[in-house]
Amino acid sequence: MRVRKVGTALVGVALTASLAACGGGSDGPLVDRAKAGEKIVVGTKWDQPGLGLKKGDAPEGFDVDVAKYLLKELAGGKDVEIEWKESASSNREAFLANGTVDIIVATYSITEARKGKVTFGGPYIIAHQDTIVRAGDTAITKATDLKGKRICQAAGSNSYKRITDPPPDGKLDLDVQLVGASNYSECFAKLNGSNLDAVTTDDLILAGFAAQGGNLKILGDPFTDEKYGVGLKKGDTKTCEAINAAVAKMYQDGTMKQLFDKWFGKTQGLTAPAATPPAEGCS
């Protein structure tokens, strides 16, 4: 990997025992607890428009609606009492491990490295990494034009590695300047403030921010498949299998298309997925 650091990426806040105590993490498979009517603590993003954005007392977005559907299915069709917990990219694995949350639905790409720490249900959708730049930028028209440019490194996200690293873990192996940020909201603030040349990550994330304005454009040059999984505590294979069945039903009954159209239907170049993505397998 060949990169130059510009600024310092912020790291996740240290997790404490008291934080875990006020969250989830009861014993037993999550599916059994949902059926028993227990309150479930769900981790989502709170800063990503269209996916998970805090509005009032609770977040809203595509991932939020997916989580509600899946939990209702786990509970046998009954409504589930949900406590929402912000789960940034930098703290997702820790939150699951220490019981701060019971389940995470938060643009959580399934990777081999993460499988060692998390049991993943799904994927429930496959996104594709793309790039967004300021609308007047004519120097960057495709991903390979990012060589030598300033791109965002959001804490806890692996998206920048697709640009900077060679295969198999990366993709393009480009020499770039990494500019640190605590999350993608900060990335977009820096892009709008001309402190970055581009933000590159999943197209669904880009679409949500682009819809907020800021005179930006998505290149329409996707170059990866990002399998969004449902994060569960490591070893909860019973719930994982139930999640996979619920994901299949979500496609079969038309709910996936409805939710996709609700949150992304106005974004040019994005098409609702037609078939259930192959499950990764529960481990």
C-alpha positions in Angstrom: 0.0 0.0 0.0 1.4 3.4 -1.0 -0.3 6.3 0.8 0.6 9.6 2.3 -1.2 10.7 5.5 -2.8 14.2 5.6 -4.3 14.9 9.1 -5.0 12.2 11.6 -8.0 9.8 11.5 -10.0 9.9 14.7 -10.3 6.6 16.5 -13.4 5.2 18.3 -14.1 6.2 21.8 -13.0 3.6 24.4 -15.8 1.3 25.5 -16.5 0.9 29.2 -18.2 -1.8 31.3 -20.9 0.7 32.3 -21.7 1.2 28.6 -22.2 -2.5 28.1 -24.4 -2.7 31.2 -27.0 -0.3 29.8 -27.2 -2.2 26.5 -28.2 -5.6 25.3 -26.3 -8.8 25.5 -28.7 -11.1 27.4 -27.9 -14.8 27.3 -29.3 -17.1 24.7 -29.8 -16.8 20.9 -31.3 -13.5 19.8 -34.1 -15.2 17.9 -35.3 -16.9 21.1 -35.3 -13.6 23.0 -37.2 -11.8 20.3 -39.9 -14.6 20.4 -40.1 -14.2 24.2 -40.9 -10.5 23.8 -37.6 -9.1 25.2 -36.4 -5.6 24.2 -33.8 -5.8 21.5 -30.9 -3.3 21.2 -30.2 -2.5 17.5 -27.1 -0.8 16.3 -27.5 1.5 13.3 -25.7 4.5 11.8 -27.1 7.9 12.9 -25.3 10.1 10.4 -26.0 8.5 7.0 -28.9 10.0 5.1 -31.1 7.4 3.4 -29.6 4.6 5.5 -29.5 5.5 9.1 -30.0 9.2 10.2 -31.1 10.3 13.6 -34.4 12.2 13.5 -35.9 13.0 16.8 -35.9 10.1 19.2 -35.0 7.4 16.7 -33.0 7.0 13.4 -34.7 6.5 10.1 -33.6 5.1 6.8 -33.3 1.9 4.7 -31.2 0.0 7.2 -33.6 1.0 10.0 -36.6 -0.3 8.1 -34.7 -3.5 7.2 -33.9 -4.1 10.9 -37.6 -3.6 11.9 -38.7 -6.1 9.3 -36.1 -8.7 10.2 -36.8 -8.5 14.0 -40.6 -8.8 13.5 -39.9 -12.0 11.5 -37.7 -13.3 14.2 -40.5 -12.7 16.7 -42.9 -14.7 14.7 -44.8 -11.7 13.3 -45.1 -9.8 16.6 -43.9 -6.2 17.0 -40.6 -6.0 18.8 -39.6 -3.3 21.4 -36.4 -1.8 20.0 -33.8 0.4 21.6 -31.7 2.1 19.0 -28.0 2.6 19.6 -25.6 4.5 17.4 -23.0 2.2 16.0 -20.2 3.8 14.1 -17.9 1.8 11.8 -15.2 2.0 14.4 -17.1 0.3 17.2 -19.3 -2.3 15.6 -17.3 -5.4 16.5 -16.7 -4.2 20.1 -20.4 -3.3 20.6 -21.4 -6.9 19.6 -18.7 -8.5 21.6 -19.4 -6.6 24.9 -23.2 -6.7 24.7 -23.8 -3.0 24.1 -26.0 -4.0 21.2 -27.7 -7.3 20.2 -27.7 -6.9 16.5 -26.2 -4.4 14.0 -27.7 -3.3 10.7 -25.5 -0.5 9.6 -23.9 -0.7 6.1 -21.9 -3.6 7.5 -19.9 -5.2 4.7 -19.2 -8.8 5.2 -15.4 -9.5 5.0 -13.3 -12.5 5.8 -11.5 -10.5 8.5 -14.7 -9.5 10.2 -16.1 -13.1 10.1 -13.5 -14.0 12.7 -15.2 -11.6 15.2 -18.8 -11.5 14.0 -21.5 -14.0 12.9 -23.1 -12.5 9.8 -26.7 -13.1 8.6 -27.4 -12.2 5.0 -26.3 -10.3 3.0 -29.6 -8.5 2.7 -28.3 -6.4 -0.2 -25.2 -5.9 -2.3 -23.9 -2.4 -2.7 -21.0 -1.3 -5.0 -18.2 1.1 -4.2 -18.2 4.3 -6.2 -16.8 7.8 -6.0 -18.3 11.2 -5.4 -16.6 14.5 -6.3 -17.6 18.2 -6.5 -19.9 18.8 -9.5 -17.4 21.1 -11.2 -14.4 18.7 -11.0 -13.4 17.6 -14.5 -10.1 16.0 -13.4 -11.7 12.9 -11.8 -14.1 11.0 -14.1 -13.3 7.4 -13.0 -11.8 5.7 -10.0 -8.3 5.4 -11.4 -8.2 9.2 -11.7 -7.8 9.2 -7.9 -4.1 8.7 -8.1 -2.4 11.4 -6.2 -5.7 12.9 -5.0 -7.0 13.6 -1.5 -9.5 10.9 -0.4 -11.3 10.4 2.9 -10.3 7.7 5.4 -13.4 7.3 7.7 -12.5 5.6 11.0 -13.4 2.0 11.0 -14.3 1.8 7.3 -12.3 -0.3 4.8 -13.5 1.6 1.7 -10.2 3.5 1.3 -8.3 0.2 1.2 -10.1 -0.7 -2.1 -8.3 2.3 -3.6 -4.9 2.0 -1.9 -4.3 -1.7 -1.6 -3.6 -4.3 -4.3 -5.7 -7.5 -4.7 -6.9 -9.6 -3.0 -7.7 -7.3 -0.1 -7.7 -4.2 -2.1 -8.5 -3.3 -5.7 -6.7 -0.4 -7.4 -3.4 -0.1 -5.6 -3.2 3.7 -6.1 -0.9 6.2 -4.5 -3.2 8.7 -2.8 -3.3 11.2 0.1 -5.5 9.9 3.0 -7.4 12.6 4.9 -8.7 11.3 8.2 -12.3 11.7 9.5 -14.3 10.2 12.3 -17.2 9.3 10.0 -18.7 9.9 6.6 -20.6 13.0 7.7 -17.2 14.5 8.4 -15.9 13.3 5.0 -18.7 15.1 3.2 -18.2 18.2 5.2 -14.5 18.2 4.2 -15.4 17.5 0.5 -17.9 20.4 0.5 -15.2 22.6 2.2 -12.6 21.7 -0.5 -10.4 19.9 2.0 -10.8 16.7 -0.1 -10.9 15.8 -3.7 -13.2 12.8 -3.4 -15.1 10.4 -1.1 -15.2 6.8 -2.2 -17.4 4.3 -0.5 -20.6 2.3 -1.1 -23.0 3.7 -3.7 -25.9 3.6 -1.3 -24.0 5.7 1.2 -23.0 8.2 -1.5 -26.6 8.4 -2.8 -28.0 9.4 0.6 -25.5 12.2 1.0 -25.9 13.4 -2.6 -29.6 13.7 -2.0 -28.8 16.3 0.8 -27.4 18.7 -1.8 -24.0 20.3 -1.8 -23.4 20.4 -5.6 -21.8 16.9 -5.8 -21.8 14.2 -8.5 -21.4 10.4 -8.3 -19.0 9.2 -11.0 -21.1 6.1 -11.9 -17.9 3.9 -12.0 -18.6 1.1 -9.5 -15.7 -1.3 -8.9 -16.6 -3.6 -6.0 -19.4 -5.7 -4.5 -20.1 -4.8 -0.9 -22.3 -7.5 0.8 -24.2 -5.8 3.6 -24.7 -8.3 6.4 -26.6 -8.4 9.7 -24.0 -8.4 12.5 -24.6 -10.8 15.4 -22.6 -11.9 18.4 -20.0 -14.4 17.3 -21.4 -18.0 17.5 -25.2 -17.1 17.3 -25.8 -19.4 14.3 -29.4 -20.1 15.3 -30.3 -16.4 14.9 -28.2 -16.2 11.7 -30.2 -19.0 10.1 -33.4 -17.3 11.1 -32.1 -14.0 9.6 -31.3 -15.7 6.3 -34.9 -17.1 6.1 -36.3 -13.6 6.9 -34.1 -12.0 4.2 -35.4 -14.5 1.6 -39.0 -13.7 2.6 -38.3 -9.9 2.4 -37.5 -10.4 -1.3 -40.3 -12.8 -2.0 -43.0 -10.7 -0.5 -41.8 -7.5 -2.3 -40.7 -5.7 0.9 -37.1 -5.2 -0.4 -38.3 -3.4 -3.5 -40.6 -1.2 -1.6 -37.9 -0.2 0.9 -35.3 0.3 -1.9 -37.7 2.5 -3.9 -38.7 4.4 -0.7 -35.2 5.5 0.1 -33.3 5.3 -3.2 -35.9 5.4 -6.0 -35.1 8.9 -7.0 -31.3 8.3 -7.3 -30.3 8.0 -10.9 -28.3 4.9 -11.8 -29.4 2.8 -8.8 -31.8 -0.2 -9.5 -33.6 -2.2 -6.9 -32.2 -5.7 -6.6 -34.5 -8.4 -8.0 -33.2 -11.6 -6.3 -32.1 -12.6 -2.8 -28.3 -12.4 -2.5 -26.7 -15.8 -1.8 -26.3 -16.3 1.9 -22.7 -16.3 3.2 -23.4 -19.2 5.6 -23.5 -19.0 9.4 -20.4 -19.6 11.4 
